[in-house]
Amino acid sequence: MEIKLENIKTNEWEFTTTLSSEDIVGITGPEYEELLQILSLKELPDGEIIIDNENVCNGNHYEYYKKVSTIEKSFQKINYLNTIKEHMDFIINYYHLQIKNIEKKEKDSLKIVGLDSSLLDKNITSLSKSEQKKVQIAIGLLSNPEVIILDDPYKNLDNKSRKKIMMVLSKLKEQYHKIIIIGSSNANMLYQYTTKMLFVKNKRIFLEGPTKETYERVDYLKRNGYTLPEIVLFTYKAIKKKKVKLDYHKDVRDIIKDIYKHV
């Protein structure tokens, strides 16, 4: 799947970009949350939006809006609802989702994110932070979205839980061909788990491209106030100050191999 956004203009934002199910897209910068809102298609901006060669316009806007699922930073529990099933039923009714077999859909959504269907009757508050995040994603899958937008999905998760969540997102991209968009200020996680980056600033897309290549522009990003991944800064200092011949890597083990090779 591919989304082309050309000459988009809304709320002082102006940009052009293309998003594809081939990538896990990361977005960072002081206004990244605003861009996530635009990409959610809740409102149709000025400009041209082409999804799989079809233009999105006022006539079909709502149909495409339903294909976008946004996962907030943390689970927003509704006071009078307790179990996962109650929350799922609420979402299905609230958005008037046309689902023939609701019970099967709810169980399948949990299965996709690696949770057992027996959890349907569990109270949300009894789950771990990692399980709650998976439930959020499972609820987001009820509408069978083509695009999944996540606002800082790593928040309050330890490294083990983060890896589990990213395995779920990779599965959604590779097996189900969803467009995955992650907004965050966590440079370490974005560098590790995304394949394409959009750096935003002053309501523009300041820089975009493959994650590894964009983060290698260390001086440029530092001058413009962006946080750099620790592994990138380590490599940068080794190259600049120690004159060590190293390549930029996402895995520390690959850096160690490079050090043994060249030092």
N, C-alpha and C positions, 0 to 999 in steps of 0.2 A: 504494500500500500504506500502511496505517496501523496503528500499534501504540499502544494505550491502556494505560497502566500506572496503576492506581488504588489508592490506599492501600497502596502497597508498603512492607513492613516487613521488614528483614533486616539483621543485624549493626549494629544501632542506626540504620540509615538509615530515613527515612520520607519518602515523596514521592509525588506524582501528576504525571504528564506525558503528553503525546501526541507521538509521533514519526511523521513522514510522509515519503513518497518525494518530496513536493513541495519539501522542504528539504534542504540540506546542513547538518546540525546540528553546532554546535561546543559542546564542554564544557570549562570551565576552572575553576580553583580548586585549593586544596591537596590535595583528595581526589578529583580528577577520575578518577584511575586506578581507584579503588574503584568509582565509578559505572559505568565501562566494564565492569568485571567483572560487575556485577549485570546490565547490559543484554545481556551475552553469553549469558545464560540457561543458563549451565553448571549452575547450581543454581536450582531453582524457589523464589522468595521467597514469603512470605506476601503476600496481596493479590490483586488481580485483573489479569490480563494478557489483553487482547483483541486478537487479530491478525486484521484484516479480518473483524470481527464474530464470530470464533470464540474461545471461551475456551480458554486454555492451562491444562491441569491435569496431574496425574500421569500420566494415561493417554496423553496425546499430547505431553508435554513434550519427550521426546527427538527427536521428529520436527521440532519447532520449533527445538530447539537446533541441529540440523543445518543450519537455514536461516540461521544467523548465522555469519559469518566474521570472525575477529579478526586484524588485521594488526599485528604487534608493531613496536616502534620501529626495530629493525634486523633484517636477515636472520639467522636462526638456522641456520647451516650445520651439517649433521649430518656428523660426522667421516669416516665411511666412504662418504659420497656426494659426488660431484663435480659432475656435469652437472645442468643444469636438469631434463632428463628423469628422471634418477635421483631427484631430489627430488620431482618430480610423481608418479612411480610409487609412491614411498614413501607419500605422503599418500593416494593412492587406495587403496592396500592397507591402510594403518593404520586409516583410517576406514571401510573396507568400502564405498566409494562404488560405487553401481551404475551403471556407465558402459558402454554398448554398444560404442562405438568410442573406445577410450582415446586412440589417436594423434590422431584428429580433435579430440577434446575438448581435448587439450593444446595443439594448434596453434591452435585457435579461442580459447582463453584468452589465449594470447600475442598473437594478432591484436587482440583487444578492447582490450588495453592499449597497442597500438601497437608491438609487437615482432614481428620476423620469425620464422617457425617454424624457420629455419635455426639459431637460437640454442639450440634444444633440446639440442644436443650440446656446447654451450659450458660451460666450467668456470665456476661461480658467481663465483669469485674474480677472473676476468678481466673482469668487468663493472664499469661505472661505478656509483656510488652510486645515481644516478637509475635506471639499468637494473635494479639489484638491487631497488629499491623496486617497480618495475613487475612484476618477476618475483614478488615477494611477493604483490602484488595478483592476478596471474594464477593463482598457486597457490590463493589464496583463492577464486577463481571456479570451481574444479574441482567444488565441491559444489553449484554453482548457487544460491548464497545469496540470500536476500531482503534481508538486512541486512549491511552491511559496516562494521565498527568499526575505526578506525585510531588507534593510539596515537602521537601526535607524528610524523606522516608527513613533516614538513619537516626532521627532524633530519639533520644532515650534508649537506644539499642546498643548492646555491647558488640564486640567484633564478630563473635560467633553468630549472633542474631542478624547482624548486617549481611553476613555472607549468605545466610538462609534466605533473606528477603531478596537479595540480588539473584540467587538461583531461581527464585520464583519469577522474577522479572525477565531473566534471560530465557526461561521456558516460554513465557508469554510471547516474547519476540520471535524465538526460533521455531516453536511448534505451532503457535496460533497467529503469527505474523501481525502482532499488534504493534502500533507505534508507541514506544515508551519514552516519556519526557520526564526528566527529573530536575526539579529546581532546588538549589541548595547553595549555602555559603561554605560548605565543607569541601575544600579543595582536595584533600586526601582521598575522600570517597569518590568524588567526581572523576578524578584522574584514574582511579583504580577500576571503576565499573562502567564508565561510559565510553562510547566510541566516537561521538561527535560532540563538540562544545559550542555554545553560544555565550559570548561574554557581552553583557548589556551595561549601558551607561548613558545617562542623559537621554533616556527614552529612545535609544538607538541600539541596534546590534553592532557593538563595537568591534568584535572579532568573532569569526566562526571558522570551523574547520575540524579535521580529525583531532581527537582529544590529545594524543601524544604530540602532534605537530604544533598545536596551538600553545600547549604548556611549555614547549621548548623555547618559546619566545620570552624567555625569562626577563630580560631587561625591559622589554616593551610592556609586559604585564605589570612589573614592579613600578615603572614610571606612572602607570595609570591606576595604581592603588589596589590591584588585585592580590589576593592571597595565593601563594604558590604551595603546591604539595611538598611535604617534607622530603620525599625521595627525589624530587626534581631539584630542590635547593641543595641537597647534599651533592648530587651529581654536578650541578652548576659550580659549586665552590671547588670541587675537586678539579674540574676542568680549568677554571679561571685562576685559582690561587696555587694549586699544587701542580698545574700543568699535566695532569694525568689524562691520558687518552681514554675517555669513556663515552659510551652511548647512553642516551636516556632510556630507562627501562621502567616498567610498572612493577616488576617483581624484584625485591632485594636480592634474591638468589642470583638473578642475572647480572646485577651490579657486581656482586662478589666474584662471579666468574670473570667479568671484565677486568676487575682489579688484579686477580691472579694472572691474567693474561698479559696485562700491560705494565704492571708495577714490578 
